[in-house]
Amino acid sequence: MSSRRSYLIRRVFHGFMALFIIATLLFFLFRLGLPDPTAALITEGLNPEERERIRASFGLDRPIWEQYFIYLVNIVQGDFGYSFHYRAPVADIIWERLGNTMILMLPAIVLAYAVGAPLGAWLSWRRGSRADTSGIFVGLMFRSAPMFWTGMIAILIFGIGLGWLPTSGMRTLPYEATGFFDKIFTLDFLHHLILPALVVALYYLGSPLLIMRNTMLEVYGEDFIEMARAKGLPERRILYAHAARNALLPVVTQLAVTIGLAAGGQVVVEVVFSWPGLGREILNSVRTSDFPLAQASFLVMAAFVISLNLLVDILYTMLDPRVSFK
């Protein structure tokens, strides 16, 4: 077996072990933290027998070890249980909310990295200048500013003050969508997407900008850059064709991690803009003691992060020959 294949098998195994540990922690934490998870289903006036019947219908009258075993088996089969709050399969709720989250987060993250990485490369070229100082200040300011504050300022200016953009939801109510594409490929949806996507993009802009700038400054000291200058190549070509290509690996790593975290949504943005995504659903599920939905949401988010970290490891072995398979 080649060292590359052995390395990838180990990484996949470690990913599954991490997911197993997270699933176990979620199972016990939610059951310890929510002593009566069926409270949302039990109304006043029910006698003790009826209350126990409701608990038994969800399997909560069984020993904890038996519940844990059934929980693991169901996860392997893709069955996340039944939501106490919505009275519907958890998987259906999660995939719908996850789709809503990703159609908000992916365009915003792509915009942030498409602007941030080239801008960081350009700032490294102008290092020490007023433009460099201003770019770093702007990137750090948006990265450090609380996202709810940025969102509220955006709503105040563009929604309430100028009246250019809607400030809540995915569509103007009432509306009917027969499918996923009917829901998103409309001008009304794009109109609602602009403001929250812009707030998310501004928040994430600082990461690729600063990572690219700092990595480029390190690359400038490499021998191949001096060789390119000795050949008389234009500085702009050296910047983008040689230095930037070798500085992209940390940016690619950060991009994959950011997309993985985006699976859980930005709770603050989704709450501020009333966006029906997974992040807001996690908050609502904890608030309503709906632990099947809460633990499945966290587990899906963890699976995204672990999967994209694994993807980064695989890309590193392909893009950087210096990576050791140990």
NORMORA-V47140 format. One line per field, one symbol per residue. ss: DSSP state (H for helix, E for strand, C for the rest). phi: phi as a letter, one per 20 degrees, with the letter a starting at -180 (. if undefined). psi: psi as a letter, one per 20 degrees, with the letter a starting at -180 (. if undefined). A space follows every 50 residues. Layout:
# NORMORA-V47140
ss: ???
phi: ???
psi: ???
This chain:
# NORMORA-V47140
ss: CCHHHHHHHHHHHHHHHHHHHHHHHHHHHHHHHCCCCCCCCCCCCCCHHH HHHHHHHCCCCCCHHHHHHHHHHHHHCCCCCECCCCCCEHHHHHHHHHHH HHHHHHHHHHHHHHHHHHHHHHHHHCCCCHHHHHHHHHHHHHHHCCHHHH HHHHHHHHHHHCCCCCCCCCCCCCCCCCCHHHHHCCHHHHHHHHHHHHHH HHHHHHHHHHHHHHHHHHHCCCHHHHHHHHCCCCHHHHHHHHHHHHHHHH HHHHHHHHHHHHCCCCHHHHHHCCCCCHHHHHHHHHHCCCHHHHHHHHHH HHHHHHHHHHHHHHHHHHHCCCCCCC
phi: .fffffffffffffffffffffffffgfffffecfcfegfeeefofegff fffffffdmeeegfffffffffffffemdencffeelbgfgfffffffff fffeffgfffffffeffffffffffdgneffffffffffffffefgffff ffffffeeeefemecfdbmebfeebcceaffffdecfffffffgffffff fffegffffffffffffffgeffffffffffnfffffffeedfffedegf fffffffffffffemdgfffffelefdffffffffffeleffffffffff ffffffffffffgffffeecfffeec
psi: pqhgghghggggghghgghggghgggghghhhhnhmijhhiorqiprhgh ghhghhhjjiirqhhgggghggghghijojapphgilqphgggghghggh ghiggghggggghhggghhhghhhhkpirhggggggggghghhhpphhgg ghggggghggghkhqqjqrhqpqqqppirghhhhmqhgghghhgghhggg ghgihhghghggghhhhhhhiqhhghghhhijqqhhhhghhgghhijhgh ggghgggghghhhiroggghggjlpmahghhgghhhhjkmhghghhghgg ghhgggghgghggghghhhoiippm.
